[in-house]
Amino acid sequence: MTGYVHGYSVLEASRLYDQARTLTELLHHDTSYPPGSLVLEAGCGVGAQTVTLLRNSPGARFICVDVSDASLEEARKRVERTGLEGASFQKADIFQLPFERMSFDHVFVCFVLEHLQDPEGALRELREMLKEGGTITVIEGDHGSAYFHPDSEVARRCIDCLVRLQAGSGGDSLIGRRLQPLLRSAGFKDVRVTPRMVYVDSSRPELVEGFTKKTFNAMVEGVREEAIKSGMISELEWDKGVADLHRTAGDGGTFCYTFFKAVAVR
Ligand SMILES: C[S@@+](CC[C@H](N)C(=O)[O-])C[C@H]1O[C@@H](n2cnc3c(N)ncnc32)[C@H](O)[C@@H]1O
């Protein structure tokens, strides 16, 4: 991965926790692994998904890897605080995994492929880790799926800045729509993708806070300096676009976004 566009700041860690908390039911209600199974969580970050994985799968064991020491440390502490057992953390790169081939029952990977230059290659590596019949679960977003009211051309341009900056560092924030072909090309079979749409309006205050404001808008706002510096947008337009994005979280505003969750078999 080159230049992880969201960075590793405290704010970004808190954004990942908010995202995970708010979306737990939507994204995870159908993920649980049987007791005794060994699961690889690839790119666990600060452990925002790990806690839910552990809660939903008592008796399963998780090996959680990431390339960032700081995130792994955060993840370790976070899981420790919950008192949940079954996870161990280690530094490893998805492209150079220090495990034997076919040693895991399942693989789980969430919001990671979008940042990789070679997501198909990553999926091939992860497939190698699975036992015969083992499954992979992949969750990704797709920023092209964001639409909102009141609509705003300049707000859409701010989102497009994030999409282009991520593409510039080799990632693809529109990857959700590509999960099925990617998994198939990487050799997986029985690929099933389900769209998970988040719809937010003021009658769902926890989603207004946890998703529109603290997850999506915070993510866009995180690239302000880079977007302006790159000349993609002027400071004035950026600030207007972000203000418009915030109006979608106000009274009378609405916001829609679709995540994609794939499950496939080795
Ligand atoms: C957006 S975070 C997602 C973290 C976590 N899965 C979640 O959903 O909260 C992406 C994570 O992928 C990690 N990552 C990126 N490239 C990686 C690689 N080649 N091997 C392992 N981890 C990687 C980053 O360090 C970062 O922690």
The ligand as a MOL file (V3000), in Angstrom:
LIG
                    3D

  0  0  0     0  0            999 V3000
M  V30 BEGIN CTAB
M  V30 COUNTS 27 29 0 0 0
M  V30 BEGIN ATOM
M  V30 1 C -9.3190 1.5540 6.5840 0
M  V30 2 S -8.2820 0.5760 7.5790 0 CHG=1
M  V30 3 C -9.4610 -0.6860 7.9900 0
M  V30 4 C -9.1420 -1.3510 9.2740 0
M  V30 5 C -10.1830 -2.3560 9.7530 0
M  V30 6 N -10.2760 -3.4940 8.8700 0
M  V30 7 C -11.5410 -1.7060 9.9100 0
M  V30 8 O -12.4650 -2.0480 9.1430 0
M  V30 9 O -11.6950 -0.8460 10.7880 0 CHG=-1
M  V30 10 C -7.1680 -0.2520 6.4630 0
M  V30 11 C -6.0800 -1.0290 7.1760 0
M  V30 12 O -5.3970 -1.8610 6.2410 0
M  V30 13 C -4.0440 -1.9080 6.6020 0
M  V30 14 N -3.2550 -2.3790 5.4500 0
M  V30 15 C -3.0400 -1.7340 4.2950 0
M  V30 16 N -2.2700 -2.4560 3.4730 0
M  V30 17 C -1.9660 -3.6040 4.1200 0
M  V30 18 C -1.1940 -4.7530 3.7950 0
M  V30 19 N -0.5620 -4.8540 2.6250 0
M  V30 20 N -1.1100 -5.7460 4.6960 0
M  V30 21 C -1.7430 -5.6420 5.8990 0
M  V30 22 N -2.4820 -4.5680 6.2600 0
M  V30 23 C -2.6010 -3.5600 5.3910 0
M  V30 24 C -3.7410 -0.4840 7.0260 0
M  V30 25 O -2.5810 -0.3950 7.8210 0
M  V30 26 C -5.0110 -0.1170 7.7830 0
M  V30 27 O -4.8940 -0.4150 9.1530 0
M  V30 END ATOM
M  V30 BEGIN BOND
M  V30 1 1 1 2
M  V30 2 1 2 3
M  V30 3 1 2 10
M  V30 4 1 3 4
M  V30 5 1 4 5
M  V30 6 1 5 6
M  V30 7 1 5 7
M  V30 8 2 7 8
M  V30 9 1 7 9
M  V30 10 1 10 11
M  V30 11 1 11 12
M  V30 12 1 11 26
M  V30 13 1 12 13
M  V30 14 1 13 14
M  V30 15 1 13 24
M  V30 16 1 14 15
M  V30 17 1 14 23
M  V30 18 2 15 16
M  V30 19 1 16 17
M  V30 20 1 17 18
M  V30 21 2 17 23
M  V30 22 1 18 19
M  V30 23 2 18 20
M  V30 24 1 20 21
M  V30 25 2 21 22
M  V30 26 1 22 23
M  V30 27 1 24 25
M  V30 28 1 24 26
M  V30 29 1 26 27
M  V30 END BOND
M  V30 END CTAB
M  END
